């Protein structure tokens, strides 16, 4: 493998100044086409590669976008990242990914490190712990330093671009669909009651059932949901379940399968889960598709637009979810 040479060494070989080499490699109009070609051919021959760090320091740009995610175990967030990567891969930008594992401290550390000259912009979904604490001091004023975009989980007090999912409407419409199918007593189960997303989805459920029956809400750990749901099904107090996240969806499915109420649709179930999981369950699980990849693509494109036109008005884009009807509803 050839050893990379420096621009100084390349200039000596070609017997031209360092400035001439630099300008030629950057297609400067000050350098003739014949000289540019000679220098570029030599650079390739001697395996010269520009020092990106030096270039970035000189230009004041890193050509890097930071992506801060609360988790990669979440299928939706993984799809969002795939969408972001697909767009950024077609540009001169790179991405640095930081996973906070739903930790406030890790999120603060990530944002501070990235914004300290490491990236040109940050795309973020805030952690559950940050939302519980309601402490957004590490994000306040960040937009004055570098562009910031929030997706999925928003902080309304922060002025920045955002790409959101129609969480309220998605659950409202799904529950209404269950009622249109004749379901009269629908329970809600959730493991994400502390997040803004979970709260919006719960509001959508409450609004949908308010003229039909009192809300039946089970929130908390998978074990708590399992116990409460088992009791409701045994007592025949519900005929449908709306689950708000993958953990509660799979818990509800497991209980429904155990109680033998899903195959004959004694209980209807709609949840949130990846297509891979939901399609291969027996019976296959009806889910709300948030179109995570589209959220990622939209977020990346909006951030690239912001980097190109930093003075433009902030934008808020909503991606509509759809119900993927399968055998549990």
C-alpha positions, 0 to 999 in steps of 0.5 A, a space after each residue: 500500500 502506498 504511503 500518503 504524501 503531504 502537499 509539501 512533498 508533492 509540490 517539491 516533486 512537481 517543482 511548483 509552490 504549495 499554493 499552486 498545488 492547492 489551487 489546481 486541486 480545487 479547480 481555481 481559475 488562476 491555474 491553467 488547464 494543462 497545469 491542473 491536469 499535470 498536478 491532478 495526475 501526479 496527486 493520483 500517482 503519488 497517492 496524495 489526499 488532502 488533510 480534511 481536518 486542515 481544510 475544515 479548520 481553514 474553511 470553518 466548516 466540517 461538512 459533517 452533520 450530527 445525528 443524536 438518537 435516543 435508541 437504535 433498538 426502536 425500529 422506527 428510529 432505525 428506519 429514520 437513520 436509514 433515511 438520513 444516511 441515504 440522503 447524506 450519502 449523495 452529498 459532500 457531508 458525513 454524519 456522526 451518530 450519537 446514541 443516548 440510550 434515553 439518558 438526559 446526561 448522555 444527550 447533554 454530553 453529546 450535544 455539547 461535544 458535537 456543537 463544539 466545532 465537531 459538526 455543522 448541524 444537529 438532527 435530534 430526537 430528544 431522550 425520554 429522560 430529557 422529556 421527564 426532566 423537562 430540562 432543555 437548557 442544553 438546547 436553548 440557544 443552540 440554534 444561534 450557533 448551528 442549525 438544529 432540527 428535531 424529529 418525532 419528539 419535539 420541544 415546543 419552546 425551542 425555535 428550530 426546524 422540525 419533522 413530526 409524525 401525526 401521532 394524535 391523528 394516527 391513533 384517533 383514526 385507528 381507534 375510530 376505525 375499530 369503532 366503525 368495525 363494531 368495537 365498543 370497549 377499547 383499551 389503550 396500553 402504553 410503555 411510552 407514557 412519559 414521552 411527548 409522542 406517547 402523550 399525543 397518542 393517548 390524547 388521540 385515543 381519549 378524543 376518539 372514545 370520549 362519546 362511546 365509553 370511559 377511557 381504559 388506559 394501562 400505562 407502565 411496564 410490560 409486566 404491569 400491562 400483562 397483569 391488567 390486560 389479562 384481568 380485563 380479557 378474562 372478565 370480558 370487559 374489552 373487545 379491542 386494544 390500541 397499543 402505542 409502542 412496540 413493547 406494549 404491542 408485543 405484550 398485548 399480542 402475547 396475552 391475546 395469543 395466550 387467552 386465544 382471543 386473537 385468531 377468532 377476533 374476539 379481541 381486535 388489536 392494533 399496535 406499533 411494530 416493524 413490518 418484519 415482526 408484525 407480518 411474521 406473527 400468527 395471526 399477523 399484527 395490524 400496525 400503524 406505519 409511521 413511515 420512518 424512512 420518509 421521516 429520515 429522508 425529509 429531515 435530511 433534506 430539510 437540514 441540507 436546505 437549512 445549511 444552504 439557506 440559513 436565514 430562511 423561515 423555520 419549517 415544520 413538516 408533518 409525515 402522515 401515518 397509515 394503518 397497515 391492516 392485517 389479521 388482528 383487526 
